[in-house]
Each structure stands twice: as C-alpha cells, then as structure tokens.
Amino acid sequence: MRYSGFKVITEGLFGNKGWKPAWRDPAPKAQYDAIIIGGGGHGLATAFYLAKNHGLTNIAVLEKGYLGSGNIGRNTTIVRANYFLPGNSEFYSHSMKLWEGMEAELNYNVMHSQRGLINLFHSDGQRDAFVRRGNAMINQGDDAILLDREGVREHLPYLDFEQTRFPIYGGLLHPRGGSARHDAVAWGYARGADQRGVDLIQNCEVTGIDIENGRVTGVQTTRGPIRAAKVGIIVAGRSGQVAAMAGMRLPIESHILQAFVSEGLKPVINHVISFGMGHFYISQSDKGGLVFGGDLDFYASYASRGNLPMVEHVMEAGMTLMPMIGRAKVLRSWGGIMDMTPDGSPIIDRTHIDGLFIDCGWNYGGFKAVPASGWCMAHLMATGQPHEVARRFRLDRFATGHLLDEEGTGSQHNLH
Amino acid sequence: MRITCPLCGPRDRREFYYYGSDDYLNRPGPEADPSAWDNYLHLRDNPAGITTDLWYHETGCTSWLKITRNTVTHDILSVDLVAPLEPPAKPRRRAAP
C-alpha cells in the first residue's frame, strides 16, 4: 500500500473503498530462519533491519495481540540524544541519526518533529551537571545549548520562573530533540518489513521456547509450533515471563508509568519541556492535546493502570511549572508496563542459550531508541556479534559490575 | 490503593515506600559468590500475578512490611511485619533476701 495526495483525493471522491491493508496477514509457516517474539516498535524495527541490512527475509514476527499494541501505541513520543555515559551516548546518537533519515528510509510520514527539548535546572549544582552533560553531548557530535534564565524565557515565556520551591535558573536546549507520531513508527517499520518478505503474524502468543542441547530450535505458540535456529525476545514489560520460558531470570522488574493527554488546544507549547525536579515533562501533539507525564508509580505492577497519588503529583507539578494549563481538561490517561533494569540502561545481548537473543530493559525511554535498537539487535542476530554502539548493553554487566547508571541512583529497579 | 498495616490499620498508599521484591530478605554472607550478590541485587522473578515484596511504612509506624499482592489486579492478599514483634518481657520477680 502506497499513499499519495492524489490517492487521498480520489479515494475521498469514491467512498474510500479502494484502500488495501498496508501489510499481509500470513499464517505461520512451519519453519523460519529467525523468529522475533514481539511485534512492537523494537521488534518490527529489528525485522526491518534484518531484512534490509542483512538480507534475512525468511523471518517471522510473532505478536500476541495486534502490531504496535503495547508501549509503541501509547507513549509520550519524545525523541532525544542527550545521554552522558559512554555506552549510552554513542547509542542514542546513532538512534538520532536514524530518526533523521527514517521517513526517507521507510517512505512513511512518521511526523518526526525536531522542535527542541529543554531540560530545566533549578540550582547552581544542577547547572554544573548540565554543563557537563551538554559538553558530553557536543563531544558525541550532537547538539546542546546552555540557556540562562532569560534564554529560557525567550523560548518558554509562560513558565512560572519565580515559583518558591524550584525557581528556574536556566535550561539545557537540545535543538535536535523533539517528538514523532508513535503509531506511524510501528506502521512504517511493519510495512517496510512486510514489503521485504517478513511474515508479521498477529494473534500468535508464544507459550514455550524449545531448547535442545543448549541450542534454541523453535517456539511453541497458540498457532502451533514454529521452528527456527535464531529467536529474539523483544517483549519489553513482559520480558520476565518470556525469558522464564527459557529458564532465565532477568535483571528486570516491571513497573507502571502513567501519562496523560488533555483536550485539543490551539498551539501553546512549541517544545518538549522536562522539569526534572517536579518529575514532569510535557509537549503538545499535532492534534493539539497536551501530552504529559511524570514518574513511575514506584511499585512492581502489570496492571496497565496507575494509582491516584501519582496522578495528583503530576498535576501539581504541571501547575507549579506552568499555571496556564490549569484550565485545560484532561482527556485520558493510561499506564504502561516498563521493563526497569537496576541501572536504568537497556540490554541487547546473546543469552546462555545458543541462538537465543534478548533486547529488553528499555525502562521508560524505549521510544527514542526504536531505530537503533532494531539496527543493533538485527546486527547481533545476523552476525552473532554485538554492534559497535550497543556493545556495552550486556546482559551480564550486573554480575560483572560494568553498570551504566546514567542517573547514579543505585541498583534499585524503580529508581531510574 | 490502601494497605492495611498490622500495627496502624488501613492506610493510604502515600504513607508507604516500596523497596522491592522479598529477594532483599535473602542477603548473601560476606563470603558468598558474586553470582549470589547478582541474584540478590539485580535478578528478579518479576511475576505477572502473585508476588511478595517489601514496603516501609515511612510516615506511619516505620515498620518494614512483607506484602503479598497481585501485580495484575493490585489486590493485596496479606501484610505481615518483616520482624514479628517480640512479646513483652515478663517483669522479673525480685529474689527474696
């Protein structure tokens, strides 16, 4: 399925009866060269890059529900490359470059908008930390501009700069940061993978992983057994359950993260704004809704819904930062399941079982990583070697002490 | 969500701090293998269903609590003190002179 302005007009004139599905709905074959468990953003991107970069097209993506029905279908869509630690820095930088070429690569409008991300700071010490972070970003080849209070005021005149608890001292502007249309990212990768021959199999839940003599040989599913010599687990919040099918215990605890959308408003917020001290961030979608969120609910949960204390906290933080949004009505909220690691950084690695690979632990920052995660996981599954920019995302780094604790908050899963 | 503290009764979730899985109760000895520490600090069963984890009644009685609950429904099944209260010591009778 291809789209054009001409097609939209002619279909509009003739009752929209000529649209065809954007991808096939194949039945699973008995055997593939490789299987990807999980049809979310990361899984679909992995399938796309396996086909495009490595010529592996006899592969299947197995999805329990419908494509893009997990966190790629519900998130706050922030794209940024403002990481600091070696290991994270080059990975997210690579991801940003892939974002910038994504629409051309997929021939799909993902509405990627580099509207600029501003992280606010509220003390001299925090300013110093942001100077250091900005320098790390520039050294990586990305962009960062330190703004003083007046500099922030030029961009965001509507903030309450003199609030008593966290007066705004300035901000770190990341001009290439921004947002994108989350569903379109999944759909673009899905269509691209499908066009290259990848089977995207929906309503197909994996119920077991077959292992013989330390090698993976296939999976059991609700639509029958499927054989494959390579299997990739890319299931985000459900990583613990799927890995348990292979006898693994992961350094992951699944937590709930809530987010909120207001009614549609005229354009008022032109950037992505992060107010770290209040655990609050906000942007405005192209439909006009304010998209905002805060921190985890802090307890392990698969409930896909949060509790009221965090709702209250997020609203308070929003009102503290920008009282102008107080009259906007909240349209909806949701809770996503986050695969939290003890250092806040992800895992893209082999497992102790030959042919079984895992890509997980994206915490609550998986959206911006979708292209690079797919790129690196595809590289790992095709070549057996970690990709250069993801080589530190090892599964065993917790046992060996090579942690990537970007925030320096310790080894508790919910503190990242 | 409300949690019934064994000492304070039903209280709002805001009063409690979540620490993590009850794996934290099995602290390895100082001579333990590094893999035991990895198990204790990082690796988790992470069940979708019944789990037992540690909470701290931070703004209440400051007890550490072991809570068994369902991670899918948020139902709380039991709440116990990590360190059961010891019965008060009996007053000792004074020895006869």
Interface residues (C-beta under 8 A of the other chain):
Chain A: R238 S239 G240 Q241 A244 R249 L250 P251 I252 E253 S254 F298 Y299 A300 S301 Y302 A303 N307 P309 P342 F398 A399 S411 Q412 H413 N414
Chain B: M1 D12 R13 R14 Y18 Y19 G20 S21 P34 S35 D38 N39 L41 H42 L43 R44 D45 N46 P47 A48 T51 D53 W55 T71 V72 T73 H74
